[in-house]
Amino acid sequence: MQKPVDATAHMLNLGHLTTGTPLFSDHDRDGYPDRIHLSVGIAPNMNSGPVWAGLINLAARLNMESCGPGIAPPVPCMEAENGMLWVNRPAGNMPWAACLEKNRQDGWQLSGRSPLAMKQMLDALATGAISTDPTRAVRFVLTKNEAGWGRVSDQNGTDEWFRMPVLCRDTPPASPQIAAISDLTDFDITSLADCLLPADSQDPRSSHLALTLALPWILSPACGRALVSLISAASARATEIRLPLAHVGSCPGDGLCLTIEETAMPEARIFRCNNHLTAAGGIRQLSALIREVTRLWFEADAPGGEALESWKKKLFDAARL
C-alpha cells in the first residue's frame, strides 16, 4: 500500500462524525445553524494537557459553527453513550499513537498512547473543512507520534491513507516558573474584553479573538472543563478565531497568551508581563478563577456587558424625564 500524493487524499474532519443526524441544525429556521448535535465525553480523571488542548480547540470550532447555545463541557463517563465522541486517557500499552474509531453506540471514541498524537487528531477535527459527503470511514489510526499520514479503514475493511493538517507543534513545557508579583505592572482584569475581542477598523461588526492558551503537560479535569467554558464563551462573542488556539508549552504567534499553571498554592492569581498572562494556583481555586474571568470577559452580564449597558441606558433615559 503506497501513500497517495495527490491533493484529494482523505482529510479527517467533523463531517466524519456525522451519523443519522447532522452535526448542526437550524432550529428557528432563520438560515443560521443554532443547534449542535454532538456531545463529548471523557474518561474519569482525564489529566492530559495535550488532550485538553485538543478538546478546547474542538469546542471553539463547534461553537463558531453555531450561533445558538454552545457545546457543553466534556462529561466524565466510563464509556461512550449514544452518538457521543468519547475520549479515553492516553495509555502506554496502546498499539497505536492515536486511534479514532466508530463504536457500537453509533458514536466515536479516541484512544492512544501518545497525548500529542491524540491532540493532533482533535486539532484535525477542529481545523479541517467539513465534508458534506465524507467517506464512510470507521477508523482513523496514527501509528507514529505526530505523524503526517495515517490509515483510514471503511466498513469493508479496506485501508487507505489519510493526510493530517500541518499545524503549530506543541512541545513539553519546561518546569513552571511564576513571576514575582513585584515584577509585574498592575492591570485591570475587568477591562480586558476589548483587548481580547478587538473590533476590525474596516468592519466594526466583526471581532477577532486575540487569545491563546498555553497549558501544562498535566491538567486537572476541573481546570480543563473551566477552560472549555472560557473558550466557548469567547468564541460565542467572536466573529473570527484562529485555530488551534490552545497549545502545550508555549503560545506561537501574536495575541494575548494565557498560561495555565496548577500549583500547590492555597489561592489563585493572575499575573501580567507585557503581552502575557499567567493564571496560577491550586486546582479548586484556579478553576474558580477561570470561571470568574469567563464571566468578567465574555458573558453578557459582566461589567461593561450588554445587560449593564442596557440598565445604564434606562437610567439615563429616566433622568431626562
C-alpha angles and dihedrals in degrees: 000000000000127000114254115242101195124101092244094072117134114283120197109234143150091272089075090062091061112112124164093322124057115246091237133032138180102237098176093038096233094132097261127096110248104166130068113206098197133090124196124214131187134198113260115271094020102180104160112126094202092050091049089050089054092048090051091051091048092050090051092053094047092050092049089055092055131052093198133075112333125245114275120248114268114285118227109234138151095238142001120288127208113310093352130142101225122192120202126205115266110263126192094219095064115116093222136049090233135350128188110189140164116252136205092263091069089255139096134255131199122208138153148133097255120070090197093051090049089051088050090057093049091046090052089055090047097049108031124102107257111249115222091200106032124180114266091251122167100183139029117190133188108194096186132045112269092354118177092217135041141175124261122196128198131207091274093056094253113150126211134163123260127194127234119217118251106245138162112297121240121218129195107264124246120244107301116257121187116208116235113258090234089063093058132079118238115253137181107248092196093061099059098092093086090049093049095046105033116182120238110250089216093048114024091189092065127075132185120216104238096188130107130178130222111198131192122246089252119044128172121238090241093058092039092056091045090053091050088055090047094054092041090056091045095050090048088062098041127081093198134031133174115226137246093037098159117071140167119244105001141002117251120208133013131319133071112310120211112199117200119211124177111205140164092258115129090226140039129233140175118225127190130209117172107304094347133092127194122198110194136168148092117323098254094041094043095050089050090050091051090052090050095051088048088058093045098046108033116011119098095237094052122114105289091015129131097270093052093047089051091054091047090054091050091051093049091047090050091050090057093058 
